[in-house]
Structures are given as C-alpha cells and as structure tokens.
C-alpha cells in the first residue's frame, strides 16, 4: 500500500509557490496594492504590470521592490524581505498577469 502525503490545495491557477507568494503578498503588500494584487486604483493594480511594462516588467519589478519609489510612497523592501520572499511574491505577481 502506497501512502501519499497531503498538503494544502494548490492555489487557483497555480501551485504551492504561487500560494506562498500570495500569502507573503497579502501580508506585506496588499495594504497598498489590494488583496491578491487587485487594487481599484489602476496606477497600483499589479495585475497590469505586464501590459504596462511589457518585456521590462521583470526589471521594473526588481528595481521597484528592492529600491522602492519613495516619491510615490513605495518603500524599499531590500533588507526587509529576503531574496526568497521577494522571489515568491514575484511568482505570485506573475500568476495574476493576463496572458
């Protein structure tokens, strides 16, 4: 008899990495960007990053998250969140981009 370990169900449209990133996002980012990256303010609705930045989306995300945009109220997360936490959040943000 084979025993299979059970885990939490995968996030809709994603896997455990997306679920982990969603949890980190909702803990650290949702107060400005809305739950699950769905802000009613189009300027900070992170579901629109790919449309807004195209092939520069990854670089823009990394620069913005690490260095912040103090003039727009975005804090720098470098040194606050670990690299693996930022990567997990990026995995989640990637999962909410319309394709």
Secondary structure, DSSP 8 states (H G I E B T S, - for coil): -----------TTS-HHHHHHHHHHHHHTHHHH-GGG--SSGGG-GGGHHHHHGGGHHHHHHHHHHH-BGGGTB---BTTB-HHHHHHHHHHHHHTS--
